[in-house]
Amino acid sequence: MTGHLGWEQPRVQDWVDRFDAVMRAHVPWRDAAHRTALDLVSEFGATESIVDLGCGTGALCAWLLEQLPDSRVTGLERDPVMIAVAQAHLRGRATVREQDLTRSGWGAAGPARFSAAIASSVLHMVDAAGYAAVAGELAAVLRPGGLFVDIDEMAVDPPVPRLAAACAGLRQRTLAARVAGAREDHDAWWAALLTEPELAAAVRQRQERCSTGPSGPPASVAQRTAALLGAGFTEVAVVERRLDVAVLAALR
Ligand SMILES: C[S@@+](CC[C@H](N)C(=O)[O-])C[C@H]1O[C@@H](n2cnc3c(N)ncnc32)[C@H](O)[C@@H]1O
């Protein structure tokens, strides 16, 4: 059976699995962090409708649906190529929508419509101002009592500059060793994917829409916490950390 893009399931699964392997090189405890997110969502009774922010290939959406078959899962993603892959992968089991999370207005489109939100390895791609924008929209789309879990690289905050540098450096060195032993790195995966003929239209849209990056470094834990509290979240804490990767949880 073929789905979106006319791809057979094994073909899209191969791209998804290869991207997961690339992501695991960056965050080796990725699966455990996803499990923590799911456990927290269950703990707070927030399983009804979950939004995956920056869903990429839809790997987390698919896993959430396996674990919670009664949940409604939505993936938001700004990259047209990733959207095409996620739609081919998920085949209608989750809604996948194009959305730049830093653009204002998406929160107003459907107030309080999600019980939980998860972002995995996404929000280091926006700066502190971008994070504050995302927090504001998120506060609008999460129902009161809803949960946000942010799994990401987040610098250990000052005033511990040597510890912060050591944590970032240690992970980068082990990352380099893992990448050296891997089939491909992030750039090689992208370079290979972009040659797929069925993605040509999405690649053109990607060039038009995803050309600008953040103007500053990723938001630190303190900046993320301040942004979420400022947007109306009531409790924010790092609940798990390994070196410079942390799981931050926030209650609406
Ligand atoms: C490193 S990938 C991780 C994908 C997925 N969350 C996962 O863990 O497999 C980061 C994803 O975030 C998306 N992204 C980055 N900034 C975004 C933004 N401002 N709005 C929506 N998506 C964004 C990228 O397009 C990319 O697909």
The ligand as an SDF file (V2000), in Angstrom:
LIG
                    3D

 27 29  0  0  0  0  0  0  0  0999 V2000
   16.0770   18.4180   15.2710 C   0  0  0  0  0  0  0  0  0  0  0  0
   14.4910   18.2920   14.5530 S   0  0  0  0  0  0  0  0  0  0  0  0
   13.5940   17.2830   15.7550 C   0  0  0  0  0  0  0  0  0  0  0  0
   12.3320   16.7300   15.1730 C   0  0  0  0  0  0  0  0  0  0  0  0
   11.4680   15.9210   16.1490 C   0  0  0  0  0  0  0  0  0  0  0  0
   10.9560   16.7350   17.2270 N   0  0  0  0  0  0  0  0  0  0  0  0
   12.2240   14.7620   16.6820 C   0  0  0  0  0  0  0  0  0  0  0  0
   12.6020   14.7770   17.8650 O   0  0  0  0  0  0  0  0  0  0  0  0
   12.4600   13.8090   15.9180 O   0  0  0  0  0  0  0  0  0  0  0  0
   13.8420   19.9240   14.8630 C   0  0  0  0  0  0  0  0  0  0  0  0
   12.5440   20.1820   14.1370 C   0  0  0  0  0  0  0  0  0  0  0  0
   11.9750   21.3940   14.6230 O   0  0  0  0  0  0  0  0  0  0  0  0
   11.4490   22.1160   13.5300 C   0  0  0  0  0  0  0  0  0  0  0  0
   11.4050   23.5470   13.8870 N   0  0  0  0  0  0  0  0  0  0  0  0
   12.4400   24.3480   14.2250 C   0  0  0  0  0  0  0  0  0  0  0  0
   12.0190   25.5950   14.4550 N   0  0  0  0  0  0  0  0  0  0  0  0
   10.6820   25.5890   14.2680 C   0  0  0  0  0  0  0  0  0  0  0  0
    9.6810   26.5880   14.3440 C   0  0  0  0  0  0  0  0  0  0  0  0
    9.9850   27.8490   14.6330 N   0  0  0  0  0  0  0  0  0  0  0  0
    8.4090   26.2370   14.0810 N   0  0  0  0  0  0  0  0  0  0  0  0
    8.0960   24.9550   13.7640 C   0  0  0  0  0  0  0  0  0  0  0  0
    8.9970   23.9670   13.6680 N   0  0  0  0  0  0  0  0  0  0  0  0
   10.2780   24.2750   13.9120 C   0  0  0  0  0  0  0  0  0  0  0  0
   12.4390   21.8320   12.4120 C   0  0  0  0  0  0  0  0  0  0  0  0
   11.8940   22.1170   11.1530 O   0  0  0  0  0  0  0  0  0  0  0  0
   12.7430   20.3640   12.6430 C   0  0  0  0  0  0  0  0  0  0  0  0
   11.8650   19.5250   11.9620 O   0  0  0  0  0  0  0  0  0  0  0  0
  1  2  1  0
  2  3  1  0
  2 10  1  0
  3  4  1  0
  4  5  1  0
  5  6  1  0
  5  7  1  0
  7  8  2  0
  7  9  1  0
 10 11  1  0
 11 12  1  0
 11 26  1  0
 12 13  1  0
 13 14  1  0
 13 24  1  0
 14 15  1  0
 14 23  1  0
 15 16  2  0
 16 17  1  0
 17 18  1  0
 17 23  2  0
 18 19  1  0
 18 20  2  0
 20 21  1  0
 21 22  2  0
 22 23  1  0
 24 25  1  0
 24 26  1  0
 26 27  1  0
M  CHG  2   2   1   9  -1
M  END
$$$$
